[in-house]
Amino acid sequence: MPDQSPPDLATLRAEIDRIDDALHDLLMRRADIVARMAASRVKGTAPTFRPGREALILRRLLGRNAGALARPAIVRLWREIIAASLAQQGHFTVAAQGGAAQNGEPAQDAMARLARGHFGLLTPLKLHPTPSRVLASVAQGEAAVAVLPAPQEGERPEAAWWTQLETPRLRVVAALPFLSPRGEAPLAYAVAPLVADATGRDRSLLRLEPTPEQTRPRIAAALAAAGLAPRWLIRRDAPNPMALAEVDGFLEEGDPRLAILPFQRLQILGAYAEPEPEE
């Protein structure tokens, strides 16, 4: 009769060691492939930072995950692997806002935590006191990407970085965090000098310049009539009327729905992968 007694602790630890070695072998193999890509012309002039591609990798892994390994652990592990790959392919620095209050705690802590969680613990991080300085850091090439707090209703003019964003030079390319507890809105957005890849489940930010008569309900109704019902909408009047809406889908220039919107001016501020549920 075969022995059905449970394995002892030493046997289990030996099995974990063998798995660790196998994982390490695969990680080294992955790093070698990334090094070959960086040294060859395989990628051409394409950017090394591909937020859409990163989202697709994480979605695929989350979709096949089974057993005891938690979804946040999958994202945490692969965010570090992706960060290591970015570091291999060239200097990659993140700029984030710090100094003002954010959700009851210093924004430096909140934005730094989000930036570290998304772009890796070892990725160089530069903190700046104002959104304009964070954006300037990316525009001037000091950093590859900016992490800024999600826009809020009633925020101070100097905090409304979305009113200052120069498109198409800089665009919103990702929402943070990638795992969203209970479907909550993003806490921050990543801005970079590139256009993110569509992933099949995306959201876009649309900046509008309404007339004084175009109230928030009228703006929302006009967007909905064009097939762009907003998930959320911010409107501010000073110094000039301006609104920001998040809509479903990957909006591109030339979308016929944009042509029928009754606003003086509108701009696509970017598009990004829809966050995944934490559970």
KENU-868000 format. One record per atom (N, C-alpha, C): residue in three letters; x, y, z. Coordinates in steps of 0.2 Angstrom, whole numbers, plus 5000, padded with zeros to 4 digits. Example, Ala and Ser with C-alpha at 12.3 -4.5 7.8 and 13.67 -1.06 7.14 Angstrom:
% residues 2
ALA506649725039ALA506249785039ALA506649845039SER506449895035SER506849955036SER506450005039
END
This chain:
% residues 279
MET500449945000MET500050005000MET500450065000PRO500350114995PRO500850174995PRO500750215001ASP501350245003ASP501350295009ASP500950355007GLN500450365012GLN499950425011GLN500050475016SER500650475020SER500750515025SER500950585022PRO500750645025PRO500950705022PRO501750715022PRO501950755017PRO502750765017PRO502950805023ASP503550795025ASP503850835031ASP504050905028LEU504150945033LEU504351015032LEU504951025027ALA505450975029ALA506050985025ALA505950965017THR505450915016THR505350905009THR504950955006LEU504550995009LEU504151045006LEU504651105005ARG505151115009ARG505551175008ARG506051155002ALA506251095002ALA506651074996ALA506251084989GLU505651074989GLU505251084983GLU505151154982ILE505051204987ILE505051274986ILE505751294983ASP506251264986ASP506951284983ASP507051274975ARG506751214973ARG506751194966ARG506351244962ILE505751264965ILE505351304961ILE505651374961ASP505951394966ASP506351464966ASP506851464961ASP507251404960ASP507751404955ASP507451404948ALA506951374947ALA506551374941ALA506351444939LEU506051474944LEU505851544943LEU506451594941HIS506951584945HIS507551624944HIS507851614937ASP507851544934ASP508051534928ASP507651564922LEU507051564923LEU506551594918LEU506651674919LEU506751704925LEU506851774925LEU507451794922MET508051754922MET508651774919MET508551764912ARG508151714909ARG508051704902ARG507651764899ARG507151794903ARG506751844901ARG507251914901ALA507651924906ALA508051974905ALA508551974899ASP508751914898ASP509251904892ASP508851924885ILE508251904885ILE507851924879ILE507752004879VAL507552034884VAL507552104885VAL508152144883ALA508752114885ALA509352144883ALA509452134876ARG509352084873ARG509352074865ARG508952124862MET508352134864MET507852184861MET508152254861ALA508452274867ALA508752334868ALA509352344863ALA509752294862ALA510352304858ALA510252294851SER509652274849SER509552264842SER509052314839ARG508852304833ARG508452354830ARG507652324830VAL507552274834VAL506952244834VAL506352294835LYS506452334840LYS505952384842LYS506052444838GLY506552454834GLY506552514830GLY506552584834THR506152624832THR506052694836THR505452694841ALA505152634842ALA504652624846ALA504852644854PRO504452674858PRO504552684864PRO504652624869THR505152624873THR505152564878THR504652564883PHE504352614885PHE503752624889PHE503152614885ARG502752554886ARG502152534883ARG501652524888PRO501252574891PRO500752564896PRO500252514894GLY500052514887GLY499452474885GLY499752404885ARG500352394883ARG500652324883ARG500652294890GLU500852334894GLU500952314901GLU500252294904ALA499752334903ALA499052314905ALA498852254902LEU499052234896LEU498852174893LEU499152114896ILE499852124898ILE500152074901ILE499852054908LEU499652104912LEU499452094918LEU498752064918ARG498352084913ARG497652064912ARG497651984910ARG498151964906ARG498251894904ARG498451854910LEU498851874914LEU499051844920LEU498551834925LEU498151894926LEU497651894931LEU497051844929GLY496951834922GLY496451794919GLY496651724920ARG497251704920ARG497451634921ARG497651614928ASN497551664933ASN497751654940ASN497251604943ALA497551554947ALA497151514950ALA497451484957GLY497151464962GLY497451434968GLY497451494973ALA498051484977ALA498051524983ALA498451594982LEU498751604976LEU499051664974LEU498651724973ALA498651774977ALA498151834977ALA498351874971ARG497751904968ARG497851954963ARG498352014964PRO498252044970PRO498752094971PRO499452074971ALA499652014973ALA500351984973ALA500551974966ILE500051954961ILE500251944954ILE500452014951VAL500052064953VAL500252134950VAL500852164953ARG500952154960ARG501552174963ARG502152144960LEU502152074959LEU502752044956LEU502952064949TRP502352074945TRP502552084938TRP502652164937ARG502452204941ARG502552274941ARG503352284942GLU503652244946GLU504352244948GLU504752214942ILE504452164939ILE504852134933ILE504752184927ILE504252214926ILE504152264921ILE504652324922ALA504652344928ALA505152394930ALA505852384928ALA506052314930ALA506752294929ALA506852294921SER506352274917SER506452274910SER506552344907LEU506152394910LEU506252464908LEU506952494909ALA507152474915ALA507852494917ALA508352464913GLN508252404910GLN508752374906GLN508852414899GLN508252444897GLN508252474890GLN508352544890GLY508552574896GLY508752644896GLY508552674902HIS508852734903HIS508652774909HIS507952794909PHE507652774915PHE506952784916PHE506752814923THR506552874923THR506452914929THR505752934929VAL505452934935VAL504752954936VAL504753014940ALA504353064938ALA504253124942ALA503553124945ALA503453154951ALA502853144955ALA502753214959GLN502153224960GLN501953284964GLN502053274972GLY502353324975GLY502353314982GLY502353384986GLY502053384992GLY501953444995GLY501353464998ALA500753454994ALA500153474996ALA499753424999ALA499153435002ALA498753385005ALA498453345000GLN498353275001GLN498053234997GLN497653185001ASN496953185001ASN496553135005ASN496753125012GLY496953185015GLY497053185022GLY497853165024GLU498253155019GLU498953145020GLU499353185015PRO499953195017PRO500453235012PRO500453205005ALA500353245000ALA500253214993ALA500953184991GLN501453204994GLN502153174993GLN502153104995ASP501753085001ASP501753015003ASP501252974998ALA500653004996ALA500152974992ALA500452964985MET500753014982MET500953004975MET501552964975ALA502052974980ALA502652924980ALA502452854980ARG501952844985ARG501752774986ARG501452744979LEU501052784976LEU500752754970LEU501252744964ALA501652794964ALA502252794959ALA502652734960ARG502852724966ARG503252664968ARG502852594966GLY502252594968GLY501852534967GLY501752514960HIS501752564955HIS501652554948HIS502252544944PHE502752584946PHE503352594942PHE503952554946GLY503852524951GLY504452484954GLY504752524960LEU505052484965LEU505352514971LEU506052544969LEU506352514964LEU507052544962LEU507052594957THR506452604954THR506452664949THR506652724952PRO507052764949PRO507252834951PRO506552874951LEU506452914957LEU505852954958LEU506053024960LYS505853074956LYS505953144958LYS505253174960LEU505253204966LEU504653234968LEU504753314967HIS504153344965HIS504153414964HIS503553444967PRO503553504970PRO503053534974PRO502353554970THR502453564963THR501853584960THR501753544954PRO501053534951PRO500953494945PRO501353524939SER501353594939SER501753624933SER502453604933ARG502753594939ARG503453574939ARG503553504937VAL503053464939VAL503053394937VAL503053384930LEU502553424927LEU502453414919LEU503053444916ALA503353494918ALA503953524915ALA504553474915SER504553434921SER505153384921SER505053334915VAL504453314914VAL504353274908VAL504453304901ALA504153364901ALA504253404894ALA504953414893GLN505353424898GLN506053444897GLN506553384896GLY506253324897GLY506653264897GLY506953244903GLU506853274909GLU507153254915GLU506853184917ALA506253174916ALA505853114918ALA505453084912ALA505353014912ALA505052984906ALA504252994907VAL504052994914VAL503352994915VAL503153034921ALA502653064921ALA502353104927ALA501853064931VAL501753064937VAL501253044941VAL500853104945LEU500253114943LEU499853174946LEU499253144949PRO498953184954PRO498353164958PRO497753164953ALA497353124954ALA496653124950ALA496353194951PRO496053224945PRO495753284946PRO495153284951GLN495053334954GLN494453334959GLN494053404958GLU493453394960GLU492953444960GLU493153504965GLY493153564963GLY493353614967GLY494053624969GLU494553594965GLU495253604967GLU495453674965ARG496053694968ARG496353754967ARG496553764960PRO496553824957PRO496753824950PRO497453794949GLU497953804953GLU498653784953GLU498653704953ALA498153674956ALA498153604957ALA497853574951ALA497453604946ALA497153584941ALA497653574935TRP498053524935TRP498553514930TRP498253494923TRP497653464923TRP497353454917TRP497153514913THR497153574916THR497053634912THR497653654909GLN498253634911GLN498853654909GLN499253604904LEU498953544903LEU499253494899LEU499253514892GLU499853514889GLU499953534882GLU499853464878THR499353464874THR499253404870THR499353424862PRO499553384858PRO499753314859PRO500453304862ARG500753354864ARG501453344866ARG501453294872LEU501053304877LEU501053254883LEU500253234883ARG500253174885ARG499553134886ARG499553094892VAL498953084894VAL498853034900VAL498852974897VAL499252924900VAL499352854897VAL499152804901ALA499052814908ALA498852764912ALA498552784918ALA498152744921ALA497752764928ALA498052724933LEU498152754939LEU498452714945LEU497952714951PRO497952664955PRO498252604954PRO497952554948PHE498252504946PHE497952464941PHE497452414944LEU497552394950LEU496952354953LEU496552404957SER495952404956SER495452454959SER495052424964PRO495052444970PRO494652414975PRO493952434974ARG493452384974ARG492752394973ARG492552444967GLY492952444962GLY492752484956GLY492852564957GLU493252584962GLU493352654964GLU493752684958ALA493652754958ALA493952794953ALA494752794954PRO495152804948PRO495852814949PRO496052864954LEU496652854958LEU496852904962LEU497352944959ALA497652924953ALA498152964950ALA498152944943TYR498552984939TYR498652974931TYR499352984930ALA499552944925ALA500252944922ALA500252984916VAL500653034915VAL500753074909VAL501453064906ALA501453054899ALA502053044896ALA501953074889PRO502553084885PRO502553104878PRO502453054873LEU501953014874LEU501752964869LEU501052944869VAL500752904864VAL500052884864VAL500052814866ALA499652794871ALA499652734874ALA499252684868ASP499452624869ASP499152574864ASP498452554867ALA497952544862ALA497252524864ALA497352454867THR496952434872THR496952374875THR496252334874GLY495752364871GLY495052334871GLY494652354876ARG494852374882ARG494452394888ARG494852464890ASP494652514887ASP494952574889ASP494552634891ARG494852684894ARG494452744895ARG494852804892SER494452864891SER494852924888SER494652984892LEU495053034892LEU494953094896LEU494853144890LEU494253184891LEU494153234886LEU494053304889ARG494453354887ARG494453424890ARG494053464885LEU493553494888LEU493053534884LEU493053614886GLU492953654882GLU492853724884GLU492153744882PRO491753744887PRO491053764886PRO490853834886THR490353854884THR490053924885THR489853934892PRO489753994895PRO489454004902PRO488853974903GLU488453964897GLU487753934898GLU487753864898GLN488253834896GLN488353754896GLN488453734903THR487953724907THR488053694913THR488253624913ARG488453604919ARG488653534920ARG488153484917PRO487453484919PRO486953444916PRO486953444908ARG487053504906ARG486953514898ARG487553484895ILE488153494898ILE488753454895ILE488653384895ALA488453354901ALA488353284902ALA487853254896ALA487353294895ALA486753274891ALA487053274884ALA487453324882ALA487753334875ALA488253274874LEU488653254879LEU489053204878LEU488753134877ALA488153124881ALA487753064881ALA487453064874ALA487153114872ALA486853114865ALA487353094859ALA487953104860ALA488453094855ALA488753024856GLY488452984861GLY488752914863GLY489352914867LEU489452974871LEU490052974875LEU489852994882ALA489352954885ALA489152974892ALA489652974897PRO489753024900PRO490353024905PRO490252984911ARG490852954913ARG490852914919ARG490852964925TRP491253014924TRP491253074929TRP491353134925LEU491253194928LEU491253254924LEU491453314929ILE491953354928ILE492153414932ILE492053474928ARG491753524930ARG491753594927ARG491953644932ARG492353684929ARG492653744932ARG492553804928ASP492453864932ASP492353924928ASP492853974928ALA493353974933ALA493854024933ALA494553984931PRO494954024928PRO494854094925PRO494454084919ASN494354034915ASN493954024910ASN493553954910PRO492953954908PRO492553894908PRO492853834905MET492953784909MET493253724906MET492953664910ALA492953604906ALA492753544909ALA493153484907LEU493153434911LEU493453374910LEU493053314911ALA493053264906ALA492553214907ALA492953144905GLU492853094909GLU493053024908GLU492552984904VAL492652964898VAL492252924895VAL492452854893ASP492052804892ASP492252734890ASP492552734883GLY493052694882GLY493252684875GLY493952724874PHE494252704868PHE494952734866PHE494752784861LEU494752844863LEU494552904859LEU495152924854GLU495052934848GLU495652954844GLU495353014840GLU495853054837GLU495753114833GLU495353084827GLY494853124825GLY494453104819GLY493853064821ASP493753044827ASP493153014829ASP492553054827PRO492053024824PRO491453064821PRO491053084827ARG491053054833ARG490653084838ARG490853144841LEU491553164840LEU491853224843LEU491553284838ALA491453274832ALA491253324827ALA490553354829ILE490153314832ILE489453334833ILE489353364840LEU489953374844LEU489853404851LEU489853474850PRO489353514854PRO489253584853PRO489753624858PHE490353614857PHE490853654862PHE491253694858GLN491553754861GLN491953794857GLN492653764855ARG492853714860ARG493453684859ARG493453614863LEU493753564860LEU493853504864LEU494553474862GLN494853434867GLN495453404866GLN495453334869ILE495753284866ILE495853224869ILE496453224874LEU496353214880LEU496953224884LEU497353154885GLY497053104883GLY497353034883GLY496852984884ALA497152924883ALA496752864884ALA497152814888TYR496852764892TYR497252724896TYR496852654897ALA497152604899ALA496852544901ALA496352544907GLU495752524906GLU495352514912GLU495552474918PRO495552504924PRO495852464929PRO495452404931GLU495852354933GLU495552284935GLU495352284942PRO494752244943PRO494552244950PRO495052204955GLU495052224961GLU495552194965GLU495352124967GLU494752104967GLU494552034969GLU494152004963
END
